[in-house]
Amino acid sequence: MELTKEEILRYSRHLLIPEVGLHGQEKLKAASVLVIGTGGLGSPVSLYLAAAGIGRIGLVDYDTVDETNLQRQIVHGTATVGRLKVESAKARLLDLNPGIQVDTYNQPFTSANALAIAKNYDVLIDGTDNFPTRYLSNDVAVFLGKPNVYGSIFRFDGQASVFDARTGPCYRCLFPEPPPPGMVPTCAEGGVLGILPGTIGTIQATEAIKLILGIGDSLVGRLLLYNALDMSFDFVNLKKNPKCRVCGPNADIRELIDYEEFCGVPGHDHETGSAGADWDITAPELASRLMGKNPPLLLDVREPHELQISAIAGALNIPLGTLAARLSELDSAREMVLFCKAGTRSTRALELLVSAGFKRVKNLQGGINAWARDVDTGLPVY
Amino acid sequence: MPTLRVPSQLKYYLDNQTDVALTGETVGDILRELVDQYPKIQSHIFDDKGQVRRHINLFVNKENIRDLKGLGTPVGEHDIVKVVPSVTGG
């Protein structure tokens, strides 16, 4: 695929590198990359791939841009809050580089559509934010025989690798099973340093470009462990797992499965905030109960530093992680309403209390953020 | 003494430390002492049957103990046992 005169000027700094050169830039122009997720990781990945002149970039996401995204999802902007993420990102990428093609898939990446979408791309980028879609992306890459450039992040830590079952291990070789639901917190629950996906996503983009150019030593067979607090980059070696259920010699998973069932969690990291209709109480209902006789005890299961952001007066704070060890501080005869930021951790706390024999417990649906929206509007939402 | 290293998502169960020095001749010894000293981390590494959870990988320096001798993998004075759990954020 020959470059135009305009493209030769645009990619001049690439053409000067002997490892890229004119031929390499033509390879980039002829290449296609599917970016699964247009969030923290997908932002830097797609921006740098577009700038580098990858000829066709696919974007999969079904979400819309909101204010909490902008601390790290730099492909979006304040002006695109409320717009579809794939459309917001496409506009930015084409502004950066009008000479490329951007395909958008405004839909969840599922077992029903994943193979059909991914088969048209050379390289897959795992920029997802949840375990079901990570396992799905891996299995799709294994079945289609394509490289899956992996990255994941939490707070100050990041991981990156290139999984390519044709020449090395796959994601399932390393992590045969997902963690129990709720054991590994999501960024929506636990937060993430905004720059972290920039570091890891940029490494993913680098690996994708190296794979396309066929240069350097890729992360196949190695896992990068990055710690932003220590500013340390560590590597461990990965080998194919002979017992791997998708790429091992005796693999028994030969087609896509129900990944939400496999992982026991939904294929997104949005907090639903509900423990189920029988267990929920809405913020206005709670406000009314607190005004009446026999108000329930409020149990705030957030981390202590979150109380500096917003709080409900009179609530007892026992962080979820310490709740199991502090049950003796609670009176099981007293009615309790549990809350956290948005209702996910309080749902887990409710399950813990119910399994310990507590019966008079409710979950504040939508957490203190719902309270801030519907009752005490002076409180911030975070 | 060998060092055990965890990512930040687990340091909250180790009094905010990512590195702890522990005594032991094998990875299994090291983990036993870890849980003795920091019982809050037990359920994050071991399941109800006492098996290492399947989303947790253990490395001695750069090698996965799965490719060595499992929990019986010997650990020397200057070795680092790395706990590498799956991470979901993106």
Interface residues (C-beta under 8 A of the other chain):
Chain A: G37 G39 G40 L41 G42 D126 G127 T128 D129 N130 F131 R134 G151 S152 I153 F154 R155 F156 D157 G158 Q159 L174 F175 P176 E177 P178 P179 P180 M183 V184 P185 T186 C187 G190 V192 P197 L223 L225 N227 L229 D230 D234 F235 V236 N237 L238 K239 N241 D269 G321 A325
Chain B: P7 S8 Q9 Y12 Y13 T18 K40 H44 R53 R54 H55 N57 F59 K62 E63 N64 R66 D67 K82 V84 P85 S86 V87 T88 G89 G90
